[in-house]
Amino acid sequence: MAFCAVVIPTYNRSRRTAAAVRSVLAQVEKDFECWVVDDGSTDDTRAVLSQFKDPRLHLVFNNENQGQHACRNQAIRASQAPWIAFLDSDDLFLPERLWVLRQASEGYPHNGFWFTNAYVHRYGRIIGTLFDPKRHIPEGKLPGYYAIGDKHLPYVTSTVMIRREAFEKTGYFRRDLRILEDTELYARMLNDGLHVGVLREPLAVRFLHDGQITRDYYRDYMEALEALRSAEAPAKVAAQIKRALALEVAEYMWRSLKPEEARSFLIQELGPGARRTALFHRTFLPPALLSAGRWSREVFLRLRHHPSLAPWSIKRVYRTIAPWLDDDQGLGPSSGQP
């Protein structure tokens, strides 16, 4: 039986999914299964993935789109490994990831939920890490609401590995949620007593792109509140988290050049107190000014994090991932990688 099953749901991302698969097959740890569930793609995903020939790779092609939550559940149930790791089809594992996680899981057998740090890739550059390795991160048995937001546990699903027994005890991803089904499930798992462990070393690459940023923020918010209900947080804590979530969602709306929507949302969720927030007043800034600020930030980050200026450790990451990426997706050397 393999140590770990890596689960990759995908939909119309043939080239990026191929890169993700390459990053899994390149792992130093060889004892794994990799399940790729294509969610009814209409592009050339089937043809691209069918070119891989590796007995550890299991390809599932669904005829109809069901959502990434259903694909993950499908792969978890089909796999046999005692650990389940997730990888979004537009992210990458670094070669040491599964080996390091295996050592950690064997060294701390009480932990059933592990997550690691990751490099953040944006504008064709590695611009930092998911979280500051020096920040305080709680571990062990934690309340369910710690899974909501990144105040306590700064994970994304591509950095998570969970013991199979947790799914058998707590359940799987909810099919009625489409965006934050992972947060809701992890909140339930923590409530059920699953112990958390964190590795501060970046062992994956998290890609940020416009396809992720253009989202249904209101649905994000409603599903976050559903996760909050599942977390069964004390009333005072739940109220604080709800306010923080409302501010976060309004911030995203504002940054997406929707100031009126952000302002209305703040009034709806915070009432009269909305007018006492700095964000409320920022929504009156001209959109052109915000657009200019976004453009300036992009230019700054592209210059500040140009690969030629990167430290040796980052150049090593560029060299590692370059062979996995496809230039016509805007992810390869033409995007500034050496």
C-alpha positions in Angstrom: 0.0 0.0 0.0 1.3 3.4 -0.9 2.2 5.9 1.8 0.1 8.8 0.3 -2.5 9.4 -2.4 -2.2 12.8 -4.2 -5.5 14.1 -5.5 -5.7 16.5 -8.4 -9.1 17.6 -9.6 -9.1 19.5 -13.0 -11.3 21.2 -15.5 -10.2 22.6 -18.8 -6.6 23.1 -17.7 -4.8 20.5 -19.7 -1.3 22.1 -19.8 -1.3 23.2 -16.2 -2.6 19.9 -15.1 0.2 18.2 -17.0 2.7 20.4 -15.2 1.1 19.5 -11.8 1.4 15.7 -12.7 5.0 16.1 -13.7 5.7 17.7 -10.3 4.2 14.7 -8.5 6.0 12.1 -10.6 9.3 13.9 -9.9 8.9 13.4 -6.1 11.9 12.1 -4.2 9.4 9.9 -2.2 8.4 7.2 -4.7 5.7 5.4 -2.7 2.6 7.3 -3.7 -0.6 7.1 -5.8 -1.6 10.1 -7.9 -5.3 10.4 -8.8 -6.2 13.0 -11.5 -10.0 13.4 -11.9 -11.0 15.3 -15.0 -14.3 17.0 -14.3 -15.8 16.7 -17.8 -13.3 19.0 -19.6 -14.1 20.1 -23.1 -10.5 20.9 -24.0 -7.7 18.4 -24.8 -7.2 17.3 -21.2 -7.9 13.6 -22.0 -5.4 13.6 -24.8 -2.7 15.4 -22.9 -3.0 13.3 -19.7 -3.2 10.0 -21.6 0.4 10.5 -22.7 1.6 9.9 -19.2 2.7 6.3 -18.6 3.3 5.6 -14.9 1.6 2.8 -12.9 1.2 5.2 -9.9 -0.9 7.6 -12.0 -4.6 6.9 -12.0 -6.7 8.9 -14.5 -10.5 9.3 -14.1 -12.5 11.1 -16.8 -16.0 12.2 -15.8 -18.6 12.8 -18.5 -20.3 15.7 -16.7 -19.0 18.5 -14.6 -19.7 17.9 -10.9 -17.4 20.3 -9.1 -13.9 19.9 -7.6 -15.4 18.8 -4.3 -17.1 15.8 -5.9 -13.8 15.0 -7.8 -11.9 15.0 -4.6 -14.4 12.8 -2.8 -14.3 10.4 -5.8 -10.5 10.1 -5.7 -10.4 9.7 -1.9 -12.8 6.8 -2.0 -11.0 5.1 -4.9 -7.5 5.4 -3.3 -6.1 3.0 -0.7 -3.3 5.1 0.9 -3.4 6.0 4.6 -2.7 9.7 3.8 -4.4 12.0 1.4 -2.6 15.0 -0.1 -4.2 17.6 -2.4 -2.8 19.5 -5.3 -4.8 22.1 -7.3 -4.3 21.6 -11.0 -2.6 25.0 -11.4 -0.1 24.5 -8.5 3.1 22.4 -8.2 4.8 20.2 -5.7 8.5 20.6 -5.1 10.5 17.3 -5.3 11.1 16.9 -1.6 7.5 17.5 -0.5 6.1 14.1 0.0 9.4 12.8 1.5 9.5 15.6 4.1 5.8 15.0 4.9 6.4 11.3 5.4 9.2 11.9 7.8 7.1 14.4 9.8 4.1 12.1 9.9 6.2 9.2 11.2 7.9 11.5 13.7 4.7 12.9 15.1 2.1 10.2 14.7 -0.6 12.0 16.8 -1.0 14.7 14.0 -3.5 13.9 11.4 -3.6 17.2 9.5 -0.4 18.6 8.1 0.2 21.7 6.0 3.4 23.3 4.8 4.5 26.6 3.5 4.6 27.4 -0.3 6.2 29.8 -2.7 3.8 32.3 -4.2 4.1 32.8 -7.9 2.4 35.9 -9.4 3.1 38.0 -12.5 5.6 35.4 -13.8 7.7 35.8 -10.6 8.1 34.1 -7.2 7.1 37.0 -5.0 7.3 35.4 -1.6 5.9 32.6 0.6 2.5 31.8 1.7 3.3 32.7 5.3 6.2 34.1 7.2 8.2 31.1 8.5 8.8 33.0 11.8 5.1 33.7 12.6 3.4 31.9 15.4 1.2 29.0 14.2 -0.7 26.9 16.7 -0.4 23.1 16.5 -2.0 20.1 18.2 -5.7 19.9 19.1 -7.3 23.2 18.0 -10.9 24.6 17.9 -12.6 24.2 14.5 -12.8 27.9 13.8 -9.0 28.0 13.5 -9.5 26.6 10.0 -11.3 29.7 8.8 -9.2 32.4 7.3 -5.5 32.5 7.8 -5.3 34.2 11.2 -4.5 30.9 12.9 -3.7 28.3 10.2 -2.3 29.9 6.9 -2.9 26.9 4.6 -4.3 26.4 1.1 -5.5 23.1 0.0 -2.4 22.4 -2.2 -0.3 22.5 1.0 -2.5 20.0 3.0 -2.1 16.3 3.8 -4.7 14.6 5.9 -4.9 11.1 7.4 -7.5 8.9 5.7 -9.2 8.0 9.0 -10.3 11.6 9.4 -12.5 11.4 6.3 -13.9 8.1 7.5 -14.7 9.7 10.9 -15.8 13.2 9.9 -17.0 12.8 6.4 -16.1 14.2 3.0 -16.4 17.5 1.1 -19.9 18.8 1.0 -21.5 18.7 -2.4 -23.7 21.8 -1.8 -20.7 24.1 -1.4 -18.6 25.2 -4.4 -15.9 27.4 -3.2 -15.0 26.9 0.5 -16.0 23.3 0.8 -12.4 22.6 2.0 -12.6 25.2 4.8 -15.9 23.8 6.0 -14.6 20.2 6.1 -11.4 21.1 7.9 -13.4 23.0 10.5 -15.4 19.9 11.2 -12.3 17.8 11.3 -10.6 20.0 13.9 -13.8 20.0 15.9 -13.6 16.2 15.9 -10.2 16.4 17.5 -7.8 16.1 14.5 -4.4 17.3 15.6 -2.6 19.8 13.4 1.1 19.9 12.5 2.9 22.6 10.4 6.1 22.6 8.3 7.5 26.0 7.7 9.6 25.1 4.7 8.1 26.0 1.3 7.4 22.6 -0.3 5.0 23.7 -3.1 4.5 26.5 -5.5 1.1 28.4 -5.3 0.2 30.1 -8.6 -2.0 33.2 -8.4 -3.7 34.4 -11.6 -6.7 36.3 -12.8 -8.8 33.2 -13.1 -8.7 32.8 -9.3 -9.0 36.4 -8.4 -12.3 37.0 -10.5 -14.6 35.2 -8.1 -18.1 35.3 -6.7 -17.1 37.1 -3.5 -20.5 37.1 -2.0 -20.8 33.3 -2.4 -17.3 33.1 -0.8 -18.7 35.0 2.2 -21.8 32.9 2.5 -19.8 29.7 2.4 -17.3 31.0 4.9 -20.3 31.6 7.3 -21.4 28.0 6.7 -17.9 26.9 7.7 -18.2 29.1 10.8 -21.4 27.4 11.7 -19.8 24.0 11.3 -16.9 25.2 13.5 -19.4 25.8 16.4 -17.4 28.8 17.6 -18.5 30.6 20.8 -20.9 33.5 20.0 -18.4 36.3 20.7 -15.7 34.6 18.7 -18.1 33.9 15.8 -19.1 37.6 15.7 -15.5 38.7 15.5 -14.8 36.2 12.7 -17.9 37.3 10.8 -16.8 40.9 11.0 -13.3 40.0 9.8 -14.7 38.0 6.9 -17.0 40.8 5.9 -14.1 43.2 5.8 -12.0 40.8 3.8 -14.7 40.2 1.2 -15.4 43.9 0.8 -11.6 44.5 0.4 -11.6 41.9 -2.5 -14.6 43.7 -4.1 -12.9 47.0 -3.8 -9.7 45.7 -5.3 -11.7 44.2 -8.2 -12.8 47.7 -9.1 -16.3 47.3 -7.6 -16.3 50.1 -5.0 -20.1 50.6 -5.0 -20.6 46.9 -4.4 -18.0 46.9 -1.6 -19.7 49.9 0.0 -23.2 48.3 -0.1 -21.9 45.0 1.2 -20.2 46.7 4.2 -23.4 48.6 5.1 -25.4 45.4 4.7 -23.1 43.3 6.9 -21.8 45.9 9.4 -24.7 48.3 9.6 -23.9 51.9 10.9 -20.4 50.7 11.9 -19.5 50.3 8.3 -18.9 54.1 8.0 -16.3 54.0 10.8 -14.1 51.7 8.8 -11.2 52.9 6.7 -12.2 50.6 3.9 -15.6 52.3 3.6 -14.0 55.6 2.9 -11.5 54.1 0.4 -14.5 53.0 -1.7 -15.0 56.6 -2.6 -11.6 56.8 -4.3 -11.8 57.1 -8.1 -11.5 53.6 -9.8 -8.9 55.0 -12.1 -6.7 55.8 -9.1 -7.1 52.2 -7.9 -6.3 50.8 -11.4 -3.2 52.9 -11.5 -2.2 51.6 -8.1 -2.7 48.0 -9.2 -0.6 48.6 -12.3 2.1 50.2 -10.3 2.2 47.3 -7.8 2.5 44.8 -10.7 5.3 46.7 -12.2 7.1 47.0 -8.9 6.7 43.3 -8.1 7.9 42.3 -11.6 11.0 44.4 -11.1 11.6 43.7 -7.4 11.4 39.9 -7.9 13.0 39.5 -11.3 14.7 36.1 -11.5 18.1 37.7 -12.2 17.9 39.5 -8.8 16.6 36.4 -6.9 18.7 34.7 -4.2 20.2 31.3 -4.9 17.4 29.5 -3.2 14.7 31.1 -5.4 16.8 30.5 -8.6 16.9 26.9 -7.6 13.1 26.8 -7.5 12.9 28.4 -10.9 15.3 25.8 -12.4 13.3 23.0 -10.7 9.9 23.9 -12.1 10.9 25.2 -15.5 11.0 21.8 -17.2 7.4 21.0 -16.0 5.9 24.2 -17.4 4.5 24.9 -20.8 5.5 28.2 -22.3 2.3 28.8 -24.2 0.5 29.0 -20.8 2.6 32.0 -19.8 4.3 30.1 -17.0 7.6 29.2 -18.5 10.9 31.1 -19.2 9.0 33.6 -21.4 7.4 34.8 -18.2 10.8 35.8 -16.8 12.0 32.4 -15.5 15.7 31.6 -16.3 
